[in-house]
């Protein structure tokens, strides 16, 4: 019983620390994608402020969500894929916004 508890504690610590490290670039990339999307849709002057203030709630959401993952491997896969998808979305929206201007 103690071994199972220790394993669970280590998994939670691992996932939390990984979310601290990989969750921040994910939040930055998601904020950048939101910024580009709002500029592409013609939002007003609040774009910069909104995308700046949304970074930390996104980071906290990522940290909270990784504790639902069952294993260390699932945590790595989920965070790596989410970072890649957010970076690709940010890049594609930047290219679409640049060609529209």
C-alpha positions as CSV (number, residue, x, y, z in Angstrom):
1,X,0.0,0.0,0.0
2,X,2.8,2.4,0.8
3,X,4.6,1.7,-2.5
4,X,1.4,2.6,-4.4
5,X,1.0,5.8,-2.5
6,X,4.6,6.8,-3.1
7,X,4.3,6.1,-6.8
8,X,1.2,8.2,-7.0
9,X,2.9,11.0,-5.1
10,X,5.9,10.9,-7.4
11,X,3.6,11.0,-10.5
12,X,1.7,14.0,-9.1
13,X,5.0,15.8,-8.4
14,X,6.3,15.0,-11.8
15,X,3.2,16.1,-13.6
16,X,3.0,19.3,-11.6
17,X,6.7,20.2,-12.2
18,X,6.3,19.4,-15.9
19,X,3.2,21.5,-16.2
20,X,5.2,24.4,-14.6
21,X,7.9,24.1,-17.2
22,X,6.0,23.2,-20.3
23,X,2.7,24.9,-19.4
24,X,4.2,28.4,-19.6
25,X,5.3,28.2,-23.3
26,X,1.9,26.5,-24.0
27,X,0.1,29.5,-22.4
28,X,2.3,32.0,-24.3
29,X,1.7,30.2,-27.6
30,X,-2.1,30.0,-27.0
31,X,-2.1,33.7,-26.1
32,X,-0.2,34.5,-29.3
33,X,-2.7,32.5,-31.3
34,X,-5.6,34.3,-29.7
35,X,-3.9,37.6,-30.4
36,X,-3.4,36.8,-34.1
37,X,-7.0,35.5,-34.3
38,X,-8.4,38.6,-32.8
39,X,-6.4,40.9,-35.0
40,X,-7.4,38.8,-38.0
41,X,-11.1,39.2,-37.0
42,X,-10.7,42.9,-36.6
43,X,-11.0,43.3,-32.9
44,X,-10.5,46.7,-31.4
45,X,-7.7,48.1,-29.2
46,X,-8.3,45.7,-26.4
47,X,-6.4,42.9,-28.2
48,X,-3.1,43.5,-26.5
49,X,-4.5,43.8,-23.0
50,X,-6.7,40.8,-23.3
51,X,-4.0,38.5,-24.7
52,X,-1.5,39.7,-22.1
53,X,-3.9,39.1,-19.2
54,X,-5.0,35.6,-20.4
55,X,-1.5,34.1,-20.1
56,X,-1.6,33.3,-16.4
57,X,-5.1,31.9,-16.3
58,X,-4.2,29.6,-19.2
59,X,-1.0,28.5,-17.4
60,X,-3.0,27.8,-14.2
61,X,-5.5,25.8,-16.2
62,X,-2.8,23.7,-17.8
63,X,-1.3,23.0,-14.3
64,X,-4.7,22.0,-13.0
65,X,-5.5,19.8,-16.0
66,X,-2.3,17.7,-15.9
67,X,-3.3,16.3,-12.5
68,X,-6.1,14.5,-14.3
69,X,-3.6,12.6,-16.4
70,X,-3.0,9.0,-15.2
71,X,0.7,8.7,-15.9
72,X,4.0,10.5,-16.5
73,X,4.0,9.3,-20.1
74,X,0.6,10.7,-20.8
75,X,1.7,14.0,-19.3
76,X,4.7,14.3,-21.6
77,X,2.7,13.3,-24.7
78,X,-0.2,15.7,-23.9
79,X,2.0,18.7,-23.1
80,X,4.3,18.1,-26.1
81,X,1.4,17.8,-28.5
82,X,-0.4,20.8,-27.0
83,X,2.7,22.9,-27.3
84,X,3.3,21.8,-30.9
85,X,-0.4,22.5,-31.9
86,X,-0.4,25.9,-30.2
87,X,2.8,26.9,-31.9
88,X,1.6,25.7,-35.3
89,X,-1.7,27.6,-34.8
90,X,0.1,30.7,-33.8
91,X,2.4,30.5,-36.9
92,X,-0.5,29.8,-39.3
93,X,-2.6,32.6,-37.9
94,X,0.4,34.9,-38.2
95,X,0.8,34.0,-41.8
96,X,-2.9,34.4,-42.5
97,X,-2.9,37.8,-40.8
98,X,0.2,39.0,-42.6
99,X,-1.2,38.1,-46.0
100,X,-4.5,39.9,-45.3
101,X,-2.8,43.2,-44.3
